[in-house]
Amino acid sequence: MAITDWPESERPREKLLAQGAAVLSDAELLAIFLRTGMKGVSAVDMARDLLLRYGGLRPLLESSQESFCEGPGLGPAKFAQLQAVLEMSRRHLLATLQRGDLMESPQAVRQYLLAQMRHHQQEVFACLFMDNKHRVIRFEPMFFGTIDAASVYPREVVKKALALNAAAVILAHNHPSGIAEPSLADKQITQRLVDALQLVDIRVLDHMIVGDPDVISFAEQGLL
């Protein structure tokens, strides 16, 4: 049966408009994104099959173009559409951070860093550069490494902070293993960065390690 033949209260799009997106299942949300199914298969049934095939919504959203396009009814156009939706979500989170004091929105910072960093298969070291009111100037990935390490150069962080006229910085990097526990090397490079930035009167407010699903804060752990 086509979705248009369903009772209006059960159609995903009408249900979203009447009750809000939060009440929809993963399959219903994905069906709205897909818009149409295939011959003999509704968009909701197709969405359920895709979720089963990929092991859930997140693996589907984070799949490569090659893997995504192997799905029935999917292709480069849908992949491009999906990437645009994900990027809009990330930019929405960043815009939220840019409007206020980051130190008053620790959960928003966590959500943004998770959206930006937890899907990387290699270690990435990044900085949130801020003005003197702790509003975001820029999020900048700085260094990229192997599966478990990234070489970090304090001089480059200082240069970028000065170029952006930053007054404060939140450091961040991901652990591809998913375990956010800080290592001895994490603690050592943090101290080197604190010392280097302190020489030019730029404060390091925190260092956040992005795991999956946890984000560990050096400041909250008393390590900074």
JOUR-V90366 format. One record per backbone hydrogen bond with DSSP energy under -0.5 kcal/mol. CO is the residue of the C=O (numbers start at 1). NH is the residue of the N-H. Records with the same first field share a line. If there is no record, write none. Layout:
CO = NH, NH
This chain:
2 = 5
3 = 6
7 = 10, 11
8 = 11
11 = 15
12 = 16
13 = 17
14 = 18
15 = 19
16 = 20
20 = 23
21 = 24
25 = 29
26 = 30
27 = 31
28 = 32
29 = 33
30 = 34
31 = 35
34 = 36
38 = 41
41 = 38
42 = 46
43 = 47
44 = 48
45 = 49
46 = 50
47 = 51
48 = 52
49 = 53
50 = 54
51 = 55, 56
56 = 60
57 = 61
58 = 62
60 = 63
64 = 68
65 = 69
66 = 70
67 = 70
68 = 71
71 = 74
75 = 79
76 = 80
77 = 81
78 = 82
79 = 83
80 = 84
81 = 85
82 = 86
83 = 87
84 = 88
85 = 89
86 = 90
87 = 91
88 = 92
89 = 93
90 = 94
91 = 95
92 = 96
93 = 97
94 = 98
95 = 99
96 = 99
97 = 100, 136
100 = 102
101 = 104
102 = 105
105 = 109
106 = 110
107 = 111
108 = 112
109 = 113
110 = 114
111 = 115
112 = 116
113 = 117
114 = 118
117 = 120
123 = 145
124 = 174
125 = 142, 143
126 = 172
127 = 129, 140
128 = 170
129 = 137, 138
130 = 167, 168
131 = 134
134 = 102
135 = 131
138 = 129, 140
140 = 127
143 = 125
146 = 123
149 = 146
152 = 154
153 = 156, 157
154 = 158
155 = 159
156 = 160
157 = 161
158 = 162
159 = 163
160 = 164
161 = 166
162 = 165
167 = 203
168 = 130
169 = 171, 205, 206
170 = 128
171 = 208
172 = 126
173 = 210
174 = 176
175 = 178
178 = 180, 212
183 = 187
184 = 188
185 = 189
186 = 190
187 = 191
188 = 192
189 = 193
190 = 194
191 = 195
192 = 196
193 = 197
194 = 198
195 = 199
197 = 200, 202
198 = 201
203 = 169, 205
206 = 171
207 = 218
208 = 173, 210
209 = 211, 216
210 = 175
214 = 211
216 = 209, 218
217 = 221
218 = 223, 224
219 = 222
